[in-house]
Amino acid sequence: MTTRPRASILHLDLDAFFAAVEQRDKPSLRGRPVIVGGLGPRGVVSTASYEARRFGVRSAMPMSEARSRCPNAAFLGGRFGAYRAVSAVVMDELRRLSPLVEPLSLDEAFVDLGAGDDLDLSVSGVRAIGERLRDTIRTKTGITASVGAATSKTLAKIASEQAKPDGLVVIEPGSETEMLHPLPIRVLPGVGPATAARLARLGVKSVGDVAQVEESELVDLLGEASGRNLFLLARAHDERPVSSERASKSISVEDTFDRDITDPALLSALVTRMADKVTERLVRAGHSGRTVTLKARLHDFTTLSRSATLPGPTDDAREVSRLAVQLLKDVDASNGVRLLGVGISGLSDWVQDDLFTSGGDVREPGDDDGPDLDAAVHADRRWVPGMDVMHTEHGAGWVWGGGLGRVTVRFETSATPPGPVRTFAADDPQLSAISHISEAD
């Protein structure tokens, strides 16, 4: 059971956030697959629109795989000025409801409605609050949001996932286990692929199955903290408060392997993948970091930690991966590694504008069907597909593709119909990069 008698914890998640902002601001991309992320050979997907997800594209997927799965998508670099502007509007709306708002990233937050003034916290009242909030966000930002509300943070987040896209789910007090138990165990926080595989060996596939397992058996299988936490969550017991003082000091990813790994090439590939994933989480939280840490648990359960600190904060997956792989070289893995982890600490709110750019060759765009699918970043990193530009004669637009000393621009904004495409010399003095374009522009 839970300690709250009312569904007073709300979780909001903006739908396919980065891609949705791009579709809002680029009329020619509305209703089309859009993939935002690193455009170089080692780039990863940050966000895929729902049109792209139908092809199996997902966050943290290598961009090369995304291109293979959805070759007709628009592949764009990030515009964090635009994303931060939308996020600021959304967080302000949440704080109008309650002073207790816990942002998890630019596009996701918990709200404790119980701390608000004179709010109707009946089931119908909470549902009305959620609908008004979604309508306000859509009106003010042009972006849709999914909202969940429940008696705990875990259930509120699960409810918002059930509501996606563009929906609202309120889990009524007293119905928590009825809703929770039929769901797969991966919906519970902390249950990744490795934990799910261990539980599957016990015949545990649903949350209800977990609830039938004794706490001592879960502790033996997963350890004291993880086992007890899973035992409680499977019974809808989560007493964590919403905290407006939440401030992550580090972001990390780790995995435990079924068998000890000795192959240096495989270990290096795993570290690289973890570095990409942890950087993607860093970016989504709107942070950068200075210290990269590698964690390794050896065959004999000896746990090693190696760190390296940069002179300044970074959000570049290549730099994080380079340092993590270098740290791996200091670990003697000859007898096997059973766990690896990569973390970033020394977090800062400073974020460079070209978070996703990673260089690479570019080609000329083809016909007028959409951005050049192989276009990455010009050699001087000046023109990034998706970035906002201004031409003294043609007005505002965005980079559609480029290469061979040229750049192609589609001239449209969120307030115009789909616009024409024109190509210029990459050093055309009439063309300049600008910060994101609002509807007022």
N, C-alpha and C positions, 0 to 999 in steps of 0.2 A: 504494500500500500504506500501512498505518498502522504506527506504531512500537510499539503495544501488542500483545502476543501473546495477551491474554485479554480477554474481554468484561467488563471491570471498571468501566466507566463506566455508571452507572444514571441514567435520567431519569424522574422522576415527575411526573405531571400529574393534578390532581384533576378529575374529570369534571363539566363544566358547573357549576363550583364555586358561584358565588353562587346560581344557581337551585336547585342541589341542596340547599344549606343551607336555603333557603326551603321546599322540599318536605319536608325532614326535619322542620322545626319547625312546619309547617302541614299536618296530616293531610288536610284537605279538598283540598289541591292536589297530592297524590301521584298521579302518572300523568296529570296535566293539563299543558297548556302554561303555562309560567311565564316571564316576561320581566322582567329586573331592569335598571333604568337610569334615565335622566332622564325625569321624567314631564311636564315642561313642553313647550311647543310646539317648542323647539329641542333637546329631549333626544335622547340616543343610547342604543342598546342596549349594556349592558355584558356581560350574559350571557343566553343563551336556553337553556332546558331542551331536551333532545333531542326532546320532544314538540312544542316550538315550532319546532325546526330543520326538522322535516318540512314545514313551511309556507314554508321559505326564509328564516326569520329568522336573523340572524347578528350577531355582535358588531360594534360601530361603525356599524350601520345606523341611520338616523334613526328615532326612535321612531314618527313618523307613518307611515312605511312599514311598520314592524313591526305597527302596529295594523291597517293595511289588509290585510296578508298573513294575520294571525292574530287576528281580532277577538275570538275567544272566549278568549284567553289571560288570565291574571292578570298585570297590570302593577304591579310593586312597586318602591318605592325601596330603596336599599341599607341593610343593617344591618351596619356594619363591625365592631361589637363582636363579633357572632356569627362573622363571617368570620375575624377575627384570632384568635379563640379556637380555631377549628378549625385554622387554619394553624399556631399555636403547637404544638399536639399533634402534627401531622404532621412539622414540622421537628425536634421532639425525637426522634421515632422515627427519622428519617433520621440524626441525630447519634449515635444508639445504634449504628448500623452503621459509621460512619466519622466522623472529625473533619473530613474535607474535604467539606463541603456547601456548594454554591453556590446560594442562593435566587435565582430570577429574578423572582418575584412571590409573592403570598400563596399561590398554588396550584401552584407549579411550581418544581422544583429539580433540579440535578445532584448526584450523589454519586460520589465516587471510592472504590469498594469496595476498591481495592488498598491504601488507607491504613488499612483496618480491621484488627482483631486476629483472626487465625486464621480467616479466612473461606475457605470452599471456593469458589475462583474457576473451577472447571471449568464447562462449559456447564450441566450438570445442577445444580451447586451454586448458580450465579447464578440459575438459574430457581427453585430452591427459596427462595432469599433473597427474590426478587421476590414470590413467592406468599405467603410469610409476611408480608411487609411489607403487601401489599394486604389480607390478612385482618385484620391488626392495626389498620390504619387504619379499615377498615369497622366493626370491633368497637368501637373507641374513639370514633369520630366519627359513625358512621352514613352516611359519605360514601364513594363508590367512587373508586378511583384507577386510572389506566392507567400501566403501567410498561414502559419499554424499556431494554434493556441492549446494549452493543456495545463495540467497541474505540476509539471516539471519541465526542466530544460530539455532533457532527452526526448520526452514525448512531444514537446512543442516543435523540435527540429524534425522529428519523424513526421509529424503532421504537415509541416510545410513541404516536405519531400512528397508526401501523398497528394498535396494540392497542386503540384507542378504539372504543366505551366499555368500561370495566371489564375490561380484558384485560392480557395480558403477552406481549411479544415479545422474544426474545433472538436477536440476530444472531450466528451462530457465526463465530469468527475464520476467515478464509479465504474466507468467502462474501459479503463486503461488496459487491463490484462486481456479483455475481450478483443480489443483492437490489436494489441501488441503480439499476442501469442501465435497467431497464424503467420506472422511475417518471418522472412528468412533471417538467420542470425547476423548476417552482415549489416543489418540496419542498426545494430547496437554499436555505440562508439567504442573503439578499441578492438573491434573484431575485424581484423584484416584477413587476407588470404591464408596466411600461415596458421592463425588461430582457428579459422573456419575449417581448415583441413584437419587439424588435430581433433576438433570437436566432431567432425564427420566420422572419424574412426570409432566414435562412441555411438554412432547412429543419430547424432544431434544435428538437425538441419534447420529447425525453426526455433523462434524464441520460446515457444511453448515447450519444445523438447529440452531446452536449457533449464527451464523452470522445474523439470522433473529430476534434474541431477542434484545430488547432495553437494552442499558447499564444500565439504572436505575433498570430494572427488575433483571438483573444479580447481581447488587450490593445489592439489597434487599435480594436476595436469598443466596448469597455467602459472602457478606461483601465487604467493599470498595476496598481493595487491590486485592482480588481474583476475584471479579466481573469485575473490570476494566481491569485487566490483561487478563482475558479470552475473554472479548469483543475485545481487541486489537489483541490477538493471532488468533482469529477466522477470522480476516481480514488480516492475514499474516503480521501484523505489529509487528516487534521486532527489537528494536534499540540497544540491548545489544552489546557492543564491545567484541572482543576477547581480553582477558587480560592475558599476560604472568606473571603477578604478582599475579595471583589467588592463594589464600592460605586459605583453609577452616580452620576456627577456631573451628568448631564443626560439628557434624553429628547427625541428629535426625530423628525420625519417630514419627508421631502422627496420630490419627484418631478420628473423631467425630462420635458419635453413634446416630442412629435414635431415640432411646429411652434411657432414663437414666438407668444406670446399678447399681444395689445395691449388687448383689451376689459377695461376697469376692473371692470365688473360680474362678469365671469367670473373674473377674478383674485381679487376679493374673495370670491366663492363658494368658490373653491379653497382660499384661506387659511382660511376658516371651517371647511371640511371637515377640513383638516389639524389645525386647532386642536382640533376635537372628537376626532380620532383620537389626537393626542398626549396629550390629557387623559385619554382612556380608558386609555391605557398607563400614565400616571402613577397613576391610581386603582388599577389592577390590581397595580401594584408597591407599593401601600400608602404612597405618598408625596404630598407637595404641593410646590409650588415658588414662587419669588419672581420670577424673571427670565424674561421672554418674549422670544425672539429670532426675528426674521424674516430669512431668507436669500433673496436673489434673485440669479440669474445672468442678465445681460442678453443681448441679441442679439449683442453683440460680445465675450461671454465675461467681461465685467467682473462680478465678484462683490461684492455689497454685503451688509452685515449691519447690522441695526438692532435695538436692544434697549431694553426698558423694565422697570424694577424696581418691584415693589409694596412697600408698607410691611410687609406680612406675607405668609406663604405661602398659596397658594390651590390648590384642586383643582376649581374651578368652570369648566366649559367656556365659559360665557358670558363670564366675565372674561378668560380666555385669548384667546378669539376677538375680543373687543372690542379688546384691546391689539394683537393681531396685525394686525387690519384697520387700526387707527390707524397702525401702523408702515408698512404698505403704502403709505399716502398720502404717505410721505416718499420713495418710490421713483419715479423717472421711468420709467414703463413705455411711453411713447409709441412707442418703436421696437421693442418686443417683449421679453418675458421668456421664457427657455428653461427655467429651473428655479426652483422655489419650495420653501421649507422653513420649518417652524415648530418651535421647540424651547423647552423649559422647563429652567431650571437653578436653582441655589440650592436643591437638594432638601432636604426635611425629612421625618422620619417622622411629624410631626404631621399628623393627618387629621381634618377636622371630621366630625361625626356625620351631617350631611345632605349627603353628597357628591353625591347625584344630584338633590336637589330643585332645582327651577328655577321654581317658581311656576306660575301659570296658573289658569284657571277650573275649577270642579268642578261635578259634577252629583250628584243623588241616585242611589244604587245602585238597580238594578232588583230582580228577584226573587232567590231564594236560589241561583242557579246559580253565582255566583262574584263576585269583586271587580268593582266598577263599572269598565268598560273605559275610560271617559273621565275617571275620577277622577284628579286630580293632587294638588295640595297645597292645603290650606285657605289662605285669604288671609293668615293670620298664620303660616303655615308650621308650625303646631303639629301637625297630624295628617297624616302621610304614609302612603299605602297600604303595608301590610306591616310597619309599625313595631309594636313590642311595647308593650302597655298593661296596666294593672291597674285593675280596678273593685272598689271596696270590698265590693260585694255579690256580683258574679258571678265575680270572680277574674281570672285571667290570660287574655289574648287578643291579637289583633292587628287593626290598622286595616284594614277591608275596603273602605271608601270614605267619601265624605262630601260636604258641600256645603250651601249655604243655611242655615248656622248649625248643622248637625247632623253627627254622625260615627257611622258604622256599624262595629260591632266583631264579629268572630267569636271566640267564646270556646273556644279550644283551644290545646294546646301539643303538643310532640313526644311527650309521654308520655300523651296522651289520644286518644280517638276523635275523628273530625270533630265540631265543636261547633256550637252554635246561633248565630244572628246576631241582634244587637239594636242599635237605634239610640238615640242620646242627643243631648242638646244639646251643641254643641261646647265649651261652657264648664261642663259638668257637673262639679261639685267632687268627685264620687266617682270620676272617671276621670282617670288620670294616665299619662304616658309613662314607661316604665322601660327599663333596659338589657336586652339580649337574655336570653331565658328558657332556662335549661338544663334537661335532663331531670330533674335533681335538684329543680328547682322544682316 
